[in-house]
Every structure is written in C-alpha cells, then in structure tokens.
Amino acid sequence: MLTKQISIFVENRAGRLAEIAKLLAENDINLRSLSVADTSRFGVLRIIVDDPDSVEQILRKKGLAVSLTSVLSVKMDDRPGGLAEVLKVLADNNINVEYMYAFQASNNEAYVIMRVDNDLAAQDVLVKAGYKGYCKF
C-alpha cells in the first residue's frame, strides 16, 4: 500500500511538461500515474513510476528539483461512494489527507494515491478495513 512518489518542481511555461515527458520516454520510464498542481509561475508534477529511485537520479542529473515521498495507493471499487468509504475509514481514525489524486484501472476498479499525515497508521487501518494496495509498480 505504501509506494514512492516523485515530485518535480517545474516552471509553468509552454512545453515544460512535454520536455519532462520526453526525458522519461527516452529513459524507457513508464508513467503509472500523475498529477499536476500549479500556480501562476511554478507547478508540482507528481508521478508514480516503476523504478522511482532511478528516475529520481535521472531527473536530478538534468537539473530538476525533485523530491521522493511516501504515499498510499489504495484499490477501491469504481462505483459511487467508493472514495467516500475509504476517506471515512481515515477520518474515523483521525488521519488527515494532505492531497490525493485518483484514476480508473478497469471498469470496476479505481485507485487513489494519497499523502496523509501518518502513513503507517493509515495503512494499518485501511488494511484492517479490507482495502488492498496498488498493483506492484
């Protein structure tokens, strides 16, 4: 359920995301999930990849500002209320969600990537509630 996420701090300008995507492609890196949060001048590109430690080094060598963080990846039913149930387990255990993003994996499965204030406690309560982690990257 715990996985590594790479956060890349990028300037908000035309073509910058394309440059990063090209760099990943040139290094045979497959993106599993991504999210972009922006401000007027800078953005944070958050990615999940199959080999985060290698990708971190590749990006640093290109001069990008990168950080590696631990996040939760939770498999849930892709149906109305699926996310609400996951979040209720966390709320009932006083675990705060700092940010999250989600994606559909199939017609009946979805995944949510979450940064929380206590990774291990969140993982414990979610597993006890019957949730499984993300597929192996």
CORVENHU-V174511 format. One record per backbone hydrogen bond with DSSP energy under -1.0 kcal/mol. CO is the residue of the C=O (numbers start at 1). NH is the residue of the N-H. If there is no record, write none. Layout:
BEGIN
<<CO NH> <CO NH>>
END
This chain:
BEGIN
<<1 73> <3 71> <5 69> <6 47> <7 67> <8 45> <10 43> <11 13> <13 16> <15 19> <16 20> <17 21> <18 22> <19 23> <20 24> <21 25> <22 26> <23 27> <24 29> <25 28> <33 48> <35 46> <37 44> <41 12> <42 39> <43 10> <44 37> <45 8> <46 35> <47 6> <48 32> <48 33> <51 55> <52 56> <53 57> <54 58> <55 59> <56 60> <57 61> <59 64> <60 63> <65 9> <67 7> <69 5> <71 3> <72 114> <74 112> <76 110> <77 79> <79 82> <81 85> <82 86> <83 87> <84 88> <85 89> <86 90> <87 91> <88 92> <90 95> <91 94> <96 117> <99 115> <101 113> <103 111> <108 78> <109 105> <109 106> <110 76> <111 103> <112 74> <113 101> <114 72> <115 98> <115 99> <118 122> <119 123> <120 124> <121 125> <122 126> <123 127> <124 128> <125 129> <126 131> <127 130> <132 75>>
END
